């Protein structure tokens, strides 16, 4: 009995002297999402949280913190303890738009986060209303060039604004911008013909295209989407200059222990490579793709450089 007691004491002392990273994880983990429930980003986080929870042996919950284009959620993560129990699903909006469209950026997306892994890329489609006399992307460009200022386009987020800027600059066309506060209010106006063109990511637009109520002419992606396999990429349609991409990655607060970053990277990578998870993500127009922490950091830097250039070209006002 005396020996057992000594062993118990020794084991207890060992556990209490181990660094927190060696015991990770030993309590629930949360993923803060900078958008409300029900959207594509929220769905992506919830789909990935399931296999992540099973692999880590702890519950992984989604905490929705919408507002300020993602700045509220991002700042909550930055201020959290760097112990791996608070994570962030960051997209271009929080990681590029917020730092570049504010006179005083609230944070540095490169220095103020621990980069863990890319999760994948959203498929944004260029949709047009059925009244537009163009059955293909080249026909749309021909029509727009012949009728400068006649077509209008709606936008619901910074990515759609900047991708349209790239489109007009690369194709040499002139269209009228109609801004919206999100894809939700934009989609019914596109369907009604109040705007004639829009670059959207939401599943509703995909279904409307399948039903023939909208026309999808190109996809903003590196390869075609299995949801609309007949729709070419912008590069296939003749404009490889359209390089804006909407991606999402998993981040943590700054200065997370490397062992925790590596453990999370391993499990996120395994999760987004599972065939069932890939299929679920595809149903939301999302192409699963993992990365090393270093590659996610490179993506951040590349995206910031591209968005900085486009913000300047579009003369977007700073808040």
Residue, then its C-alpha position, 0 to 999 in steps of 0.5 A: x500500500x505504501x508503494x502504491x501511495x508513493x506511485x500515486x504521489x509521483x504520478x500526481x507531481x509529474x502531471x502537475x509539473x508537465x507544461x500545459x501543452x503536454x496535457x492538451x487538450x483537457x477541456x472543451x475547445x471553441x471556434x469563434x466564427x465572425x458570421x451569424x449562424x446559418x451561413x456558409x462559414x458557420x456551416x464549415x466550422x460546424x462540419x469541421x468541428x465534428x471530426x476535430x472533437x472526435x480526434x481530440x477527445x474534447x467537445x469542439x463548439x462554435x461561438x458565433x460573434x458577428x459584426x464589424x466585418x469580423x473585427x469583433x470576433x478577431x479581437x476576441x480571439x487575440x485577447x484570449x489565452x494562447x492555450x489552444x482552447x479558443x480558435x478562430x475561423x478567419x476568412x478574407x473579410x477579417x484577415x484582409x478587408x478589415x486591416x486594409x479598409x480601416x484608417x486605423x487597423x485594429x490588428x495585424x493579421x500576420x503578427x497578431x495570430x497563430x496560424x494553424x491551417x487552411x481549411x479550404x476555399x469558397x466557390x464564388x460564381x458569377x451569376x446573371x439575371x435571365x434577361x441579360x442577353x448572354x449565354x456565356x462569359x465571353x458573350x457577357x463581355x462582348x455585350x458589356x463592351x458594346x453597352x458601357x454603363x448599361x449593366x449593373x452589378x450587385x455586391x454583398x461583401x468586400x470580396x465581391x467588390x474587389x473581384x468585380x474590380x479585377x473583372x472590369x479592369x482585366x476585361x476593359x468593361x464598364x458596369x454600374x456598382x450597386x452595393x448591398x449589406x450582404x448576399x442575403x438582400x442581394x440575391x432576391x434583387x438579382x432574381x427579380x432583375x433589379x440588379x443584373x449581375x453578381x458574384x455570389x457564394x451562397x447555395x441559394x444562387x447555385x440552386x437558382x442556377x440549377x433551376x434555370x432562374x439565374x445563369x451561372x457564367x463562371x466560377x471564381x476558383x482554381x477548378x470547376x465546382x462539382x455543384x455546377x460542373x458545366x460552369x468554367x473557371x474565369x481562367x478557362x473562360x478567358x480571364x486568368x487575371x481574376x485571381x481573388x479567392x475567398x478562403x478560410x483558415x483556422x487561427x489561434x491567439x498570438x504566441x501559441x505553443x508550437x506543440x499545440x499548433x502542430x497537434x491542431x494542424x495535424x487534426x484539422x488536416x486529417x478532418x478536411x481530407x476525410x471523404x465524408x467531410x469533403x462531400x459535406x463541405x462541397x454541398x456548401x460550395x466549399x472546396x476543402x484544402x489543408x495547409x501547413x501553418x507556414x503556408x497559411x501565413x504565406x496565403x495571408x501575406x499574398x492576399x494582403x498584397x493583392x487586396x492592397x493593390x485592388x483597394x487602391x485601384x477601386x479607390x475604396x473609402x477607408x472607414 
